[in-house]
Amino acid sequence: MTTSPHIVIIGSGPGGYVAAIRAAQLGAKVTILEEQVLGGVC
């Protein structure tokens, strides 16, 4: 049985947002926790 990892990323700034996209591309289930708006401070 093959399972996909579940990754939780805290913060969706420049690093977190890109990490979430890449993890999803590699087959992980991703949850992003963000207090404000997606994309962070940029």
N, CA, C and O atoms as a MOPAC input file, in Angstrom:
PM7 MOZYME 1SCF
protein

 N      0.85000 1    -1.18400 1     0.00000 1
 C      0.00000 1     0.00000 1     0.00000 1
 C      0.88800 1     1.23800 1     0.00000 1
 O      1.79000 1     1.36200 1     0.82800 1
 N      0.63000 1     2.14600 1    -0.92600 1
 C      1.39100 1     3.38400 1    -1.02100 1
 C      0.58400 1     4.51900 1    -0.41100 1
 O     -0.60900 1     4.65600 1    -0.67900 1
 N      1.23600 1     5.32500 1     0.40400 1
 C      0.56200 1     6.47700 1     0.99200 1
 C      1.30600 1     7.74400 1     0.62600 1
 O      2.51500 1     7.71900 1     0.39200 1
 N      0.58900 1     8.84600 1     0.57600 1
 C      1.19500 1    10.14600 1     0.33200 1
 C      1.41500 1    10.84200 1     1.66100 1
 O      0.55800 1    10.77500 1     2.54200 1
 N      2.55400 1    11.51100 1     1.81900 1
 C      2.76900 1    12.24800 1     3.06100 1
 C      1.83100 1    13.44800 1     3.13600 1
 O      1.40200 1    13.97700 1     2.11100 1
 N      1.52000 1    13.86600 1     4.34300 1
 C      0.72800 1    15.07800 1     4.54700 1
 C      1.65500 1    16.09600 1     5.19400 1
 O      2.23200 1    15.84200 1     6.25100 1
 N      1.79200 1    17.24100 1     4.55500 1
 C      2.70300 1    18.28300 1     5.01400 1
 C      1.88500 1    19.49000 1     5.43900 1
 O      0.96900 1    19.90900 1     4.73200 1
 N      2.22100 1    20.04900 1     6.60100 1
 C      1.59800 1    21.28000 1     7.07100 1
 C      2.65400 1    22.37200 1     7.00500 1
 O      3.73200 1    22.24000 1     7.58300 1
 N      2.33900 1    23.45100 1     6.29900 1
 C      3.25700 1    24.57700 1     6.16700 1
 C      2.66300 1    25.75400 1     6.91900 1
 O      1.51700 1    26.14200 1     6.69600 1
 N      3.46900 1    26.31600 1     7.82100 1
 C      3.02300 1    27.45200 1     8.62100 1
 C      3.55500 1    28.71900 1     7.96900 1
 O      4.76400 1    28.94700 1     7.92400 1
 N      2.64700 1    29.53600 1     7.46800 1
 C      3.01000 1    30.77500 1     6.79500 1
 C      3.07900 1    30.58600 1     5.28900 1
 O      3.66100 1    29.61800 1     4.79900 1
 N      2.48500 1    31.51200 1     4.56400 1
 C      2.45100 1    31.39600 1     3.10300 1
 C      3.23600 1    32.51700 1     2.44300 1
 O      2.86600 1    33.01000 1     1.37700 1
 N      4.32100 1    32.91100 1     3.09000 1
 C      5.20800 1    33.89900 1     2.48000 1
 C      5.89400 1    33.30400 1     1.26000 1
 O      5.52400 1    32.22000 1     0.81000 1
 N      6.88400 1    33.99700 1     0.72400 1
 C      7.55100 1    33.53700 1    -0.49400 1
 C      8.07800 1    32.10300 1    -0.40700 1
 O      7.97000 1    31.35300 1    -1.37700 1
 N      8.63600 1    31.71700 1     0.71700 1
 C      9.16500 1    30.36200 1     0.86700 1
 C      8.08100 1    29.32900 1     1.08200 1
 O      8.10700 1    28.26100 1     0.47200 1
 N      7.12900 1    29.63800 1     1.94300 1
 C      6.07400 1    28.68300 1     2.26800 1
 C      5.17300 1    28.37800 1     1.09000 1
 O      4.79000 1    27.22900 1     0.87200 1
 N      4.83500 1    29.40500 1     0.33200 1
 C      3.94400 1    29.23600 1    -0.81300 1
 C      4.58500 1    28.34100 1    -1.87000 1
 O      3.94600 1    27.43100 1    -2.39800 1
 N      5.85600 1    28.61000 1    -2.17000 1
 C      6.57100 1    27.81400 1    -3.16600 1
 C      6.77500 1    26.38300 1    -2.66500 1
 O      6.65400 1    25.43200 1    -3.43800 1
 N      7.08400 1    26.22800 1    -1.37800 1
 C      7.26200 1    24.89200 1    -0.80900 1
 C      5.97000 1    24.08500 1    -0.90700 1
 O      6.00500 1    22.88800 1    -1.19100 1
 N      4.84100 1    24.73200 1    -0.67400 1
 C      3.55000 1    24.04800 1    -0.76000 1
 C      3.26000 1    23.58600 1    -2.18400 1
 O      2.79700 1    22.46600 1    -2.39800 1
 N      3.52900 1    24.43600 1    -3.13500 1
 C      3.30200 1    24.07500 1    -4.54000 1
 C      4.18300 1    22.89500 1    -4.92900 1
 O      3.71200 1    21.94200 1    -5.55000 1
 N      5.46300 1    22.95700 1    -4.56400 1
 C      6.39500 1    21.88900 1    -4.94000 1
 C      6.03000 1    20.56900 1    -4.26500 1
 O      6.07800 1    19.51300 1    -4.89600 1
 N      5.67100 1    20.62600 1    -3.00100 1
 C      5.28300 1    19.40700 1    -2.28900 1
 C      4.06200 1    18.76600 1    -2.94900 1
 O      3.99400 1    17.54500 1    -3.08600 1
 N      3.10100 1    19.59100 1    -3.35500 1
 C      1.91000 1    19.07300 1    -4.03100 1
 C      2.27500 1    18.46300 1    -5.38500 1
 O      1.72700 1    17.42900 1    -5.76800 1
 N      3.19300 1    19.09600 1    -6.10600 1
 C      3.63500 1    18.55000 1    -7.38700 1
 C      4.28200 1    17.17700 1    -7.21500 1
 O      4.20000 1    16.32800 1    -8.10300 1
 N      4.92300 1    16.96900 1    -6.06900 1
 C      5.59000 1    15.69700 1    -5.79200 1
 C      4.65300 1    14.66200 1    -5.17700 1
 O      5.08000 1    13.55400 1    -4.85100 1
 N      3.37100 1    15.01800 1    -5.01700 1
 C      2.38000 1    14.05500 1    -4.57400 1
 C      1.96400 1    14.13800 1    -3.12100 1
 O      1.17500 1    13.31100 1    -2.66400 1
 N      2.47000 1    15.11300 1    -2.37800 1
 C      2.09700 1    15.24600 1    -0.96600 1
 C      0.74800 1    15.94700 1    -0.84500 1
 O      0.36100 1    16.73600 1    -1.70700 1
 N      0.05200 1    15.64900 1     0.22600 1
 C     -1.14700 1    16.39800 1     0.58800 1
 C     -0.65600 1    17.56500 1     1.43300 1
 O      0.09200 1    17.36500 1     2.38900 1
 N     -1.06900 1    18.78000 1     1.09000 1
 C     -0.51300 1    19.97500 1     1.72300 1
 C     -1.61000 1    20.79800 1     2.38400 1
 O     -2.68500 1    20.99700 1     1.81700 1
 N     -1.32100 1    21.27100 1     3.59000 1
 C     -2.17600 1    22.22200 1     4.28900 1
 C     -1.32400 1    23.43900 1     4.61100 1
 O     -0.22100 1    23.30700 1     5.14100 1
 N     -1.83700 1    24.63100 1     4.29000 1
 C     -1.13300 1    25.87200 1     4.61900 1
 C     -1.90300 1    26.57200 1     5.73000 1
 O     -3.11700 1    26.75400 1     5.64000 1
 N     -1.18500 1    26.96200 1     6.77500 1
 C     -1.77300 1    27.75500 1     7.85600 1
 C     -1.28200 1    29.18800 1     7.69800 1
 O     -0.07700 1    29.44100 1     7.71100 1
 N     -2.20700 1    30.11700 1     7.55000 1
 C     -1.84800 1    31.52200 1     7.34500 1
 C     -2.80500 1    32.40700 1     8.11800 1
 O     -4.02100 1    32.22700 1     8.05100 1
 N     -2.25600 1    33.36000 1     8.85000 1
 C     -3.06700 1    34.27500 1     9.65300 1
 C     -3.65700 1    35.40400 1     8.80300 1
 O     -4.78300 1    35.84200 1     9.03900 1
 N     -2.90700 1    35.86100 1     7.83700 1
 C     -3.33900 1    36.98800 1     7.00300 1
 C     -3.73000 1    36.49000 1     5.61000 1
 O     -4.49900 1    35.53700 1     5.47900 1
 N     -3.20000 1    37.13400 1     4.58000 1
 C     -3.51700 1    36.76300 1     3.19400 1
 C     -2.42800 1    35.86100 1     2.62100 1
 O     -1.27900 1    35.91800 1     3.05700 1
 N     -2.78900 1    35.02800 1     1.64200 1
 C     -1.79200 1    34.18000 1     0.99500 1
 C     -0.76400 1    35.03500 1     0.27400 1
 O     -1.10600 1    36.05500 1    -0.32400 1
 N      0.47500 1    34.62700 1     0.32900 1
 C      1.54000 1    35.35000 1    -0.35000 1
 C      2.43600 1    36.12100 1     0.59500 1
 O      3.50700 1    36.57400 1     0.19000 1
 N      2.03400 1    36.27900 1     1.82100 1
 C      2.88200 1    36.93800 1     2.82000 1
 C      3.04800 1    38.42400 1     2.60100 1
 O      2.09000 1    39.13200 1     2.29200 1
 N      4.27700 1    38.89300 1     2.76500 1
 C      4.55800 1    40.32600 1     2.80000 1
 C      4.90100 1    40.93200 1     1.45300 1
 O      5.04300 1    42.15200 1     1.36200 1
 N      5.04000 1    40.14300 1     0.41300 1
 C      5.46300 1    40.66800 1    -0.88900 1
 C      4.31400 1    41.30700 1    -1.64100 1
 O      4.50200 1    41.79800 1    -2.75400 1

